[in-house]
């Protein structure tokens, strides 16, 4: 039950809360954008007249180059920058115009942002002729600014954003894509990252709580030295694990060797050694046995297996709430003139059953068994 509650908490609080926050932030941003967009369909002729006030040549109709668009306008300035403004009607039309322009100009993309499946997007690119450019999609509007340098393009974009006589163009270039989108992400991801940092100690403590076993009811509380002796006496014999002293006075090492012939004949035959280790530290003040799971895997040739002490235990450590494995090795051959597949060896491994004797010694000694991600009290309690 504790494990189930832990996963519900993890999905609902650790994952669910930031997911709802991000979804709500995106929804608010999109709602703000939709409310700020000019709702009148832009008049292409009026747009060309407005743009022609400071262009090198009168703005021209470029709809023939983009036959799927409702209208398209091209303007050219004396500094070598040019604008292609497309009224594509909707997001799908804008996506088609975007793809057509980038493909036909031989553009090489150097960066881009895509929001809501292309409803809002921004691309920076270099054309085959060496021009620098920026393409912006905002709903059904596509604005493309290209020029001889990044500085010239940025200056032209800034000037077009400030125009009040072409509202659709100014709105599209001011939509939160590109630099503005990055600012939106910072505003959104900052709280999410802060939440994740705050959740780290919660996660460790909740995982520890989920896997903990309380002292057996009515069990007398043993001192740390007695409990240590009981645990050291547990390993060996018919049990497929060993218990040895650790590097600290309060530490014990419990090793489960999967290659033990009593447990895993299939792994003996295939030449794999897998070892699960638990490092147990006894806290005599609080009567808590804190335990950290570690495991290692080693492939080996016949008679060449290394012992557990030679394995690297640093790669994986933490809490293992469940581990259940069943494996069967199959033999392939010819029997009575027929192709046959027969099982050679199989095994079943349930970590909970192997932990049970150790946990029982601890809880019957009046102590709590507490698995931990790390031995830090902040993370493990």
C-alpha positions as CSV (number, residue, x, y, z in Angstrom):
1,X,0.0,0.0,0.0
2,X,2.8,2.4,0.8
3,X,4.4,1.8,-2.5
4,X,1.2,2.5,-4.3
5,X,0.7,5.7,-2.4
6,X,4.2,6.7,-3.2
7,X,3.6,6.4,-7.0
8,X,0.3,8.2,-6.7
9,X,2.1,11.0,-4.9
10,X,5.0,11.1,-7.4
11,X,2.7,11.2,-10.4
12,X,0.2,13.6,-8.9
13,X,2.5,16.0,-7.0
14,X,6.1,15.8,-8.4
15,X,5.0,15.4,-12.1
16,X,1.4,16.6,-12.1
17,X,1.8,20.0,-10.5
18,X,4.6,21.3,-12.8
19,X,2.8,19.7,-15.8
20,X,-0.4,21.6,-14.9
21,X,1.6,24.8,-14.4
22,X,3.3,24.5,-17.8
23,X,0.0,23.7,-19.5
24,X,-1.7,26.7,-17.8
25,X,1.2,29.0,-18.8
26,X,1.0,28.0,-22.4
27,X,-2.8,28.3,-22.4
28,X,-2.6,31.8,-20.9
29,X,0.1,32.8,-23.4
30,X,-1.9,31.6,-26.4
31,X,-5.1,33.3,-25.1
32,X,-3.2,36.5,-24.7
33,X,-1.8,36.2,-28.3
34,X,-5.2,35.4,-29.7
35,X,-6.7,38.4,-27.9
36,X,-4.0,40.7,-29.2
37,X,-4.1,39.7,-32.8
38,X,-5.7,42.1,-35.4
39,X,-9.1,40.5,-36.3
40,X,-9.6,42.2,-39.6
41,X,-8.4,40.5,-42.7
42,X,-5.5,42.6,-44.0
43,X,-6.1,44.5,-47.3
44,X,-3.2,43.5,-49.6
45,X,-3.4,46.6,-51.7
46,X,-3.4,48.9,-48.7
47,X,-0.5,47.0,-47.2
48,X,1.5,47.5,-50.4
49,X,0.7,51.2,-50.5
50,X,1.7,51.6,-46.8
51,X,5.0,49.7,-47.3
52,X,5.9,51.7,-50.4
53,X,6.4,54.9,-48.4
54,X,10.1,54.2,-47.7
55,X,11.0,51.3,-50.0
56,X,13.5,51.5,-52.9
57,X,10.8,50.4,-55.3
58,X,7.0,50.2,-54.8
59,X,5.9,47.0,-53.0
60,X,4.7,44.4,-55.4
61,X,2.2,41.6,-55.5
62,X,4.0,38.2,-55.0
63,X,1.0,36.0,-54.8
64,X,1.9,34.2,-58.0
65,X,5.0,32.8,-56.2
66,X,2.9,31.3,-53.4
67,X,-0.3,30.1,-55.2
68,X,-1.8,28.6,-52.0
69,X,-1.8,32.0,-50.2
70,X,-4.6,34.5,-50.1
71,X,-2.1,37.2,-50.8
72,X,1.6,37.9,-50.7
73,X,3.5,41.2,-50.8
74,X,7.2,41.8,-51.5
75,X,9.0,45.0,-50.5
76,X,12.7,46.0,-51.0
77,X,14.7,48.6,-49.2
78,X,17.8,50.5,-50.2
79,X,20.0,48.8,-47.5
80,X,19.5,45.4,-49.3
81,X,16.8,44.1,-46.9
82,X,13.6,42.7,-48.3
83,X,10.3,41.6,-46.8
84,X,7.9,38.9,-48.0
85,X,4.6,39.2,-46.2
86,X,2.1,36.3,-46.7
87,X,-1.5,36.1,-45.7
88,X,-1.9,32.3,-45.8
89,X,-5.4,32.2,-44.3
90,X,-4.7,29.6,-41.6
91,X,-2.0,27.6,-39.8
92,X,-1.8,24.9,-42.4
93,X,-1.5,27.4,-45.2
94,X,1.2,29.2,-43.3
95,X,3.1,25.9,-42.8
96,X,3.0,25.3,-46.6
97,X,4.2,28.8,-47.4
98,X,7.0,28.4,-44.8
99,X,8.2,25.1,-46.3
100,X,7.9,26.4,-49.9
101,X,10.0,29.5,-49.3
102,X,12.7,27.7,-47.3
103,X,13.0,24.9,-49.8
104,X,13.1,27.1,-52.9
105,X,15.6,29.6,-51.5
106,X,17.9,26.7,-50.5
107,X,17.9,28.0,-46.9
108,X,20.1,26.5,-44.3
109,X,18.4,26.8,-40.8
110,X,20.6,27.9,-38.0
111,X,17.9,28.1,-35.3
112,X,14.2,27.9,-34.8
113,X,11.3,27.8,-32.4
114,X,8.0,26.0,-33.0
115,X,5.0,26.5,-30.7
116,X,1.7,24.6,-30.8
117,X,2.4,22.6,-33.9
118,X,3.4,25.5,-36.1
119,X,0.8,28.1,-35.2
120,X,3.6,30.3,-33.9
121,X,7.2,29.7,-35.2
122,X,10.4,31.5,-35.9
123,X,13.4,30.4,-38.1
124,X,16.8,32.0,-38.6
125,X,18.4,30.9,-41.8
126,X,21.1,31.6,-44.5
127,X,20.0,31.4,-48.1
128,X,22.0,29.7,-50.9
129,X,23.1,33.1,-52.0
130,X,24.6,33.9,-48.6
131,X,21.9,36.2,-47.3
132,X,20.8,36.1,-43.7
133,X,17.1,35.9,-42.9
134,X,14.4,35.4,-40.3
135,X,11.0,33.8,-40.9
136,X,8.1,34.3,-38.5
137,X,4.8,32.4,-38.5
138,X,1.9,33.8,-36.4
139,X,-1.3,32.0,-37.0
140,X,-2.0,32.4,-40.8
141,X,0.5,35.2,-41.3
142,X,4.1,34.5,-42.5
143,X,6.7,37.4,-42.4
144,X,10.1,36.8,-44.0
145,X,12.9,39.4,-43.7
146,X,16.2,38.8,-45.5
147,X,19.2,40.9,-46.0
148,X,23.0,41.0,-46.4
149,X,23.8,40.7,-42.7
150,X,22.3,39.8,-39.3
151,X,22.5,43.4,-38.2
152,X,20.6,44.6,-41.2
153,X,17.9,42.0,-40.8
154,X,17.5,42.8,-37.1
155,X,17.3,46.6,-37.8
156,X,14.6,46.0,-40.4
157,X,12.6,43.7,-38.1
158,X,12.8,46.3,-35.3
159,X,11.6,49.0,-37.8
160,X,8.7,46.9,-39.0
161,X,7.6,46.0,-35.5
162,X,7.1,49.8,-34.8
163,X,4.8,50.4,-37.8
164,X,1.2,51.1,-36.9
165,X,0.0,51.3,-40.6
166,X,0.5,47.5,-41.1
167,X,-0.9,46.0,-37.9
168,X,-0.8,42.4,-39.0
169,X,2.9,42.6,-39.8
170,X,3.8,44.4,-36.6
171,X,1.8,41.8,-34.6
172,X,3.4,38.8,-36.3
173,X,6.9,40.1,-35.8
174,X,6.1,40.9,-32.1
175,X,4.6,37.4,-31.4
176,X,6.4,35.4,-28.7
177,X,8.6,33.3,-30.9
178,X,12.4,33.6,-31.2
179,X,13.8,35.9,-28.5
180,X,10.4,36.6,-26.9
181,X,9.7,32.8,-26.8
182,X,12.9,32.3,-24.9
183,X,11.8,34.8,-22.3
184,X,8.5,33.0,-22.0
185,X,10.4,29.7,-21.5
186,X,12.5,31.2,-18.8
187,X,9.5,32.5,-17.0
188,X,7.9,29.1,-17.2
189,X,10.8,26.8,-16.7
190,X,12.3,28.8,-13.8
191,X,9.5,27.8,-11.3
192,X,9.5,24.2,-12.7
193,X,13.2,23.9,-12.0
194,X,12.8,25.4,-8.5
195,X,10.0,22.9,-7.9
196,X,12.2,20.0,-9.0
197,X,15.0,21.1,-6.6
198,X,12.5,21.3,-3.8
199,X,11.1,17.9,-4.7
200,X,14.5,16.1,-4.4
201,X,14.4,15.8,-0.6
202,X,10.7,15.1,-0.7
203,X,11.3,12.3,-3.2
204,X,14.0,10.7,-1.1
205,X,12.0,10.8,2.1
206,X,8.8,9.6,0.4
207,X,10.6,6.7,-1.3
208,X,12.2,5.8,2.0
209,X,8.8,5.9,3.7
210,X,7.3,3.7,1.0
211,X,9.9,1.0,1.4
212,X,10.2,1.2,5.2
213,X,9.2,-1.6,7.6
214,X,8.3,-0.6,11.2
215,X,9.5,-2.5,14.2
216,X,7.6,-5.7,15.0
217,X,4.8,-4.9,17.6
218,X,5.9,-5.7,21.1
219,X,9.5,-6.6,20.0
220,X,12.2,-5.7,22.6
221,X,14.6,-3.1,21.4
222,X,18.1,-4.6,20.9
223,X,21.2,-2.5,21.2
224,X,23.2,-1.9,18.0
225,X,26.0,-4.4,18.9
226,X,23.5,-7.3,19.4
227,X,21.6,-6.5,16.3
228,X,24.9,-6.4,14.4
229,X,25.9,-9.8,15.7
230,X,22.5,-11.2,14.7
231,X,22.8,-9.9,11.2
232,X,26.4,-11.2,10.8
233,X,25.2,-14.7,11.9
234,X,22.5,-14.7,9.3
235,X,24.5,-15.1,6.1
236,X,25.8,-18.3,4.6
237,X,24.5,-21.8,5.0
238,X,21.4,-22.5,2.9
239,X,20.9,-18.8,2.2
240,X,22.3,-17.5,-1.2
241,X,23.8,-14.3,0.4
242,X,26.6,-13.3,2.7
243,X,26.7,-10.6,5.5
244,X,30.0,-9.0,6.2
245,X,31.3,-6.0,8.1
246,X,31.6,-2.8,6.1
247,X,34.2,-0.1,6.2
248,X,32.5,1.7,9.1
249,X,31.8,0.4,12.6
250,X,28.1,0.9,12.0
251,X,28.0,-0.6,8.5
252,X,27.2,-4.1,7.2
253,X,27.4,-5.4,3.6
254,X,24.7,-7.9,2.4
255,X,25.5,-9.5,-1.0
256,X,23.1,-11.6,-3.0
257,X,24.9,-13.5,-5.7
258,X,22.6,-14.3,-8.6
259,X,25.1,-16.8,-9.9
260,X,24.6,-19.1,-6.9
261,X,23.8,-22.6,-8.3
262,X,21.0,-22.9,-5.8
263,X,19.3,-19.8,-7.2
264,X,20.3,-19.2,-10.8
265,X,21.6,-22.2,-12.8
266,X,20.7,-20.4,-16.1
267,X,23.1,-17.6,-15.3
268,X,25.9,-20.1,-14.5
269,X,25.4,-21.6,-18.0
270,X,25.3,-18.4,-19.9
271,X,28.3,-16.9,-18.1
272,X,26.8,-13.8,-16.5
273,X,27.3,-12.8,-12.9
274,X,24.8,-10.3,-11.4
275,X,25.1,-9.3,-7.7
276,X,22.7,-7.3,-5.6
277,X,24.2,-5.6,-2.6
278,X,22.7,-3.7,0.3
279,X,24.8,-1.5,2.5
280,X,23.2,-1.3,5.9
281,X,24.1,1.4,8.5
282,X,22.8,1.0,12.0
283,X,21.6,4.1,13.8
284,X,21.7,3.1,17.5
285,X,20.4,6.5,18.6
286,X,17.1,6.3,16.6
287,X,17.0,2.5,16.3
288,X,16.9,2.7,12.5
289,X,18.7,0.5,10.0
290,X,19.2,2.6,6.9
291,X,19.8,0.5,3.8
292,X,21.0,1.5,0.3
293,X,20.5,-0.9,-2.7
294,X,23.4,-1.3,-5.2
295,X,23.8,-3.7,-8.0
296,X,26.4,-4.7,-10.6
297,X,26.5,-7.0,-13.7
298,X,29.5,-8.7,-15.2
299,X,29.8,-11.0,-18.2
300,X,32.5,-13.6,-17.9
301,X,34.1,-16.6,-19.7
302,X,34.4,-20.1,-18.2
303,X,36.4,-20.1,-14.9
304,X,37.0,-16.4,-15.3
305,X,34.4,-14.9,-13.0
306,X,35.4,-12.1,-10.7
307,X,34.2,-12.0,-7.1
308,X,31.8,-9.4,-5.8
309,X,34.6,-7.4,-4.2
310,X,36.1,-6.6,-7.6
311,X,32.9,-5.1,-9.1
312,X,32.2,-1.4,-9.4
313,X,29.3,-0.5,-7.2
314,X,29.3,3.2,-7.9
315,X,27.2,3.0,-11.1
316,X,23.8,2.2,-9.5
317,X,22.7,2.9,-6.0
318,X,19.4,3.9,-4.4
319,X,16.2,2.2,-3.5
320,X,14.8,-0.9,-5.2
321,X,11.2,-1.3,-4.1
322,X,10.5,-4.2,-6.4
323,X,12.7,-6.6,-8.5
324,X,11.2,-9.7,-10.0
325,X,12.9,-11.7,-12.8
326,X,12.1,-15.0,-14.5
327,X,14.5,-16.3,-17.1
328,X,14.7,-19.5,-19.1
329,X,17.6,-20.5,-21.3
330,X,16.6,-22.4,-24.5
331,X,18.6,-25.0,-26.3
332,X,18.3,-25.4,-30.1
333,X,19.2,-28.7,-31.7
334,X,18.1,-31.6,-33.9
335,X,16.2,-34.4,-32.1
336,X,15.0,-37.5,-34.0
337,X,15.7,-35.7,-37.3
338,X,13.6,-32.7,-36.3
339,X,14.5,-29.2,-35.3
340,X,13.7,-28.7,-31.6
341,X,13.9,-25.9,-29.0
342,X,14.1,-27.2,-25.5
343,X,14.5,-25.4,-22.1
344,X,17.9,-26.0,-20.6
345,X,17.7,-24.0,-17.3
346,X,15.5,-21.4,-15.7
347,X,15.3,-19.4,-12.6
348,X,13.0,-16.9,-10.8
349,X,14.4,-14.1,-8.7
350,X,12.2,-12.1,-6.3
351,X,14.3,-9.5,-4.3
352,X,11.5,-9.1,-1.7
353,X,11.9,-12.8,-0.7
354,X,15.6,-12.5,-0.4
355,X,15.4,-9.3,1.7
356,X,12.8,-10.8,4.0
357,X,15.2,-12.6,6.4
358,X,17.4,-9.5,6.8
359,X,14.4,-7.2,7.3
360,X,12.9,-9.7,9.8
361,X,16.1,-9.7,11.9
362,X,16.0,-5.9,12.1
363,X,12.3,-5.5,12.8
364,X,12.2,-8.3,15.4
365,X,15.0,-6.6,17.1
366,X,12.7,-3.6,17.7
367,X,14.3,-1.5,14.9
368,X,12.9,0.2,11.8
369,X,14.1,-0.9,8.4
370,X,14.4,2.2,6.2
371,X,15.7,2.0,2.6
372,X,17.4,5.3,1.5
373,X,18.5,6.9,-1.7
374,X,21.5,8.4,0.1
375,X,22.7,8.2,3.7
376,X,22.2,11.9,4.1
377,X,19.6,12.6,6.7
378,X,18.1,15.3,4.4
379,X,17.3,12.7,1.7
380,X,16.8,9.6,3.8
381,X,15.3,10.8,7.1
